[in-house]
Amino acid sequence: MNIELRVLGGFDLTFDGCNRSALPKKGKALLAHLACAGTEVSRSVLADLLWPLQDEEQARHSLRNLLLEIRKRHADVIASNFGSCWIGVGVVSDVARFKALCKNDDYASLVAAADLYAGELLTHFNLDASEPWNEWIRTEREVLENAARSCCLRLADEALSRDDKSLAIVAVRRATEVDYYNELAQQRQYELLNRVGLSVDAERKWREFGERLRREYGVNPELPTTDSRMIDLSQATIAAALRRQKQAQRKARFAQDLRTLRDAIAAVLTTMNERDDQHHDQAA
């Protein structure tokens, strides 16, 4: 049986081409984490990631229930023992293949890797009240985005060396799509378009990039230059603005998780009080 797991750009699980993606949200999160790890992951780590608001015993019990539910639907997709879990041996995941391809510099591997990266890891996917897992996926997304951008830029260079201008343009454009706000990728696009005689397009795209940065972050990008020190400086300016935005987003998520925790505690206390009242009524 051919089992394919795709987590780049979204979640898709197929068995011999038939879609079997109907899983609990935390089931999808578990499979994505194991696919990215590419090896065994301890149950305690998974329990802490997926159920951070539960105590250790409750979290491990929740993990056992989730594993049972996944196996009832798809027995071969996941494997485990008393201490660890891992992706089933017969499962082919796009993220594992993408990571392997990015380690190579040959032309075919670069083309395959650029084509395989369909978007960020589990696009628009987060878990409510599971900040450790959300923090993990933000970091993993950044790692994969950096790898994809680097792969596309290397492919553009290789395509130019082969005088394949069309592929070079597609590859560098793909690099800007992976991370639009990465100025190095935008610089490379500007330089490449000018190099192949598309100076009007180069100026237009750079102007659009600058306008968007000023509008959204109040940052003025440096003019394209071959001075690597200037590129590093302007990239650092953008990175600082993005870090400030991410910090604000994390504070907002933390506040939301805190409210969720308080609501859960309040619900437990209410239930306990109701039980006490019932006991008093019965005793009376």
Stockholm file with secondary structure:
# STOCKHOLM 1.0

chainA/1-284         MNIELRVLGGFDLTFDGCNRSALPKKGKALLAHLACAGTEVSRSVLADLLWPLQDEEQARHSLRNLLLEIRKRHADVIASNFGSCWIGVGVVSDVARFKALCKNDDYASLVAAADLYAGELLTHFNLDASEPWNEWIRTEREVLENAARSCCLRLADEALSRDDKSLAIVAVRRATEVDYYNELAQQRQYELLNRVGLSVDAERKWREFGERLRREYGVNPELPTTDSRMIDLSQATIAAALRRQKQAQRKARFAQDLRTLRDAIAAVLTTMNERDDQHHDQAA
#=GR chainA/1-284 SS CCEEEECBSSCEEEETTEECCCCCHHHHHHHHHHHHHCSCEEHHHHHHHHCTTSCHHHHHHHHHHHHHHHHHHCTTSEEECSSEEEECTTEEEHHHHHHHHHTCCSHHHHHHHHHHCCSSBTTTCCCTTCHHHHHHHHHHHHHHHHHHHHHHHHHHHHHHHTTCHHHHHHHHHHHHHHCTTCHHHHHHHHHHHHHTTCHHHHHHHHHHHHHHHHHHHCCCCCCCCSCHHHHHHHHHHHHHHHHHHHHHHHHHHHHHHHHHHHHHHHHHHHHHHHHHHHHHHHHC
#=GC SS_cons         CCEEEECBSSCEEEETTEECCCCCHHHHHHHHHHHHHCSCEEHHHHHHHHCTTSCHHHHHHHHHHHHHHHHHHCTTSEEECSSEEEECTTEEEHHHHHHHHHTCCSHHHHHHHHHHCCSSBTTTCCCTTCHHHHHHHHHHHHHHHHHHHHHHHHHHHHHHHTTCHHHHHHHHHHHHHHCTTCHHHHHHHHHHHHHTTCHHHHHHHHHHHHHHHHHHHCCCCCCCCSCHHHHHHHHHHHHHHHHHHHHHHHHHHHHHHHHHHHHHHHHHHHHHHHHHHHHHHHHC
//
